[in-house]
């Protein structure tokens, strides 16, 4: 008899983050195209920066955690 182990839900969390992140990235891309059409380049650049940040959070969460922890340690003086 084979007993299945309970999972921690990490796979589900990762899947939800990736799907939600990709949907948000698609939303930002559509908004950026609209800004390009309206010649609102400042808003388009802001959306692009947001897309890069969200993409980093979704696809490289451990790397972002290391960077933000390092920045916080520098700011708080604990490094």
C-alpha positions, 0 to 999 in steps of 0.5 A: 500500500502506497501512502501519499505525503501531504504537500505544503502547498508551495507548488500551488503558491508558485503556480498562482504567483506565476499565473497572476504575474503573467496576467499582470504583465499582459495588462501592463503591456496592453496599457503601455501600448495604449500610452504609446498610441496616445504619445504619453511616453512618461507613463509608458516608461513607468509601466515598463519599469513596473513590468520589469519589477513585477517580472523579477518578483514573479520569475526570480523571487529568491534573487529579489529577496537577496537584493532587497535584504541587502538594501535594507541591511545597508539602509538600517545600518545592520550590515 
